């Protein structure tokens, strides 16, 4: 290999084979010549592949990842590192001499025929993994590239001495381990391919979504935006799985943990049981918060409760404890429920003699229907890792089982057994009323479709996996939008091409330069910049594909049709409509008046004072007559309400805020009051967040952490007809750690 005549000839033959393949585009494999002495002359190969596997409950998944091979080293990314300088690999490793690579032919993965390549260690065949490609030719080239890497490792071993010692210190590919926290490994040589990491499929059909939590394992699984959660089952107790987020811990000081179990009852029944304060009923399933009493309630979906517990069940020789916490619950447009629980203080419940006031950790409940009489229940919280770390590795009892976090996780098991032992609960009508601003039959009062999915997000499918309309089927796990295959790129290209038809192509485009426009918030220079905005593009969102009406398949979003040119951040005395007519608005500037079309999104945020976040999107050409955008811009408010869609994603921030906001698409016109104002060359949409009690609560939580949040939003017009598919992203924005005090008075 490198440094030998034979190796050089093999490398030249391989390079010639790759670069002259008619079915394999050159961007997939790039030759890279390093100026370093050791790397001089090494070939580098890169491109998109599918990582295929089966998760812990038997669901097959397929993640799209960018693979980079240079010499014996392999790195895996969510994004193309050449297009995203500074991005860190999610895995690193080497192609060791014992690694075997075999082409295993084609098979169906999701809804697509893929050509698979199997890896295994010949010294330990339990260590195995699989990647897939979209064509046989592409599969062949990857095998050649990986074989080249293996030969490079063997060559270095043959050199002996220092090279051999160095290689022995580098970790071979761990085919089954979870992805390590890359920042903890300075040398970076650890794991490449993860098996059983989460149910991500190329297309989604009947039940769950990408990286989130259809089965409770992955954040964002029912969402439409990617979140970096990777859930690992660490214990099972009485039929309940205990999972830990191993994707990105906090230096070992805290862990995000959840208990997940299917419950044989409807989501409505489970919600009723969890919220019920009847002591005799709670005693049968809740070992911690059995004694509860209502202190205060607001808006029909928010209350404050007071409780006591006897610590003899959790520890010894301690005084009695009491606590106060708040509960906020809401229903997503897909029918799933979320309950947010926070420690609280209330003047009606001051500290009490004989009791030690304690704090119940913040936690979230999520209740998602699987069938009419079965649902998936998830209880999530964050905890210190001290006792937790020992308990999850040991089969024996530990001090952790005497703690409040353990009692909280155990509530899921208690709930499951209690409902199973009381069949009559399944027949009782729910007494809970979720207030809605719409007439009976419309979706419940909702904003941001806030049942997080990781995804969290968790996990990586970004639109309401379950859209608001009843006839739509929930979608299968989505591929990570950050990592793109050739198929995904083509689909995104098709969506972009479909979007371009929304504008009048007979008119020459104008150059839209954001630097020509002034706004309150500045355009960010890089990811470290704060109190700013950037344009994240559409790759982080999942939208309806060409075949969505047939199989509910979603695709990665392409580049937005409209260009984000400015973001204003105003402080106002009360919600202000028609802000585009204000002299401070970009739409009233000379440069703004010369644009063919401007979409103005005015997010009216209730607070003290009130705020308006105003997004300005510009088109480079006039809107084409009879296009979907033209029908939306000049149509009726009823049509607009039924089609105006937003996909949110908290990219960075407190996990409770992520759970509250979620990653699922929301039809804003059916969640909050939207007003539309069409004049001159612009359409303004005034979104009154204060018109919904749930929206007010969620936005209040967001504002409390806004200076530490990175928020992505995508704006779409929902496509409901075959002629309108694939969907396209109208515009997107990333808001980076916005400061409340930076808002300027609109009138002043």
Buried (B, 14 or more C-beta within 10 A) or exposed (E): BBEEEEBEEBBEEBBEEBEEBEEBEEEBBBEBEEEEEEBEEBBBBBBBBBBBBEBBBEBBBBBBBBBBBBBBBBBBBBBBBBEBEEBEBBBBBBBBBBBEBEBEEBEEBBBBEBBBBBBBBEEEEEBBBBBBBBBEBBBBBBBBBBBBBBBBBBBBBEEEEEBEEEBEEBBBBBBBBBBBBBEEEEEBBBBBBBBBBBBBBBBBBEBBBBBBBBBBBBBBBBBBBBBBBBBBBBBEBEEBBBBBBBBEBEEEEBBBBBBBBBBBBBBBBBBBBBBEBEEEBBEBBBBBBBBBEEBBEEBBBBBBBBBBBEBEEBEEEEEEBBBBBBBBBBBBBBBBBBBBBBBBEBEEBEEEEEBEBBBBBBBBBBBBBBEEEEBBBBBBBBBBBEBBBEBBEEEEEBEBBBBBBBBBBBBBBBBBBBBBEBEEBEEEEBEBEBEBBEEEEEBBBBBBBBBBBBBBBBBBBBBBBBBBBEEBBBBBBBBBBBBBBBBBBEBBEBBBEBBBBBBBEEEEEEEBEBEBBEBBBEBBEEBEBBBBBBBBBBBBBBBBBBBBBEBBBBBBBBBBBBBBBBBBBBBBEEBBBBBBBBEBBBBBBEBBEEBBBBBBBBBBBBBEBBBBBBBBBBBBBBBBEEBBBBBBBEBEEEBBBBBBBBBBBBBEBBBBBBBBBBBBBBBBBBBBBBBBBEEEBBBBBBBBBBBBBBBBBBBBBBBEBBBEBBBBBBBBBBBBEEEBBBBBBBBBBBBBBBEBEBBEEBEE
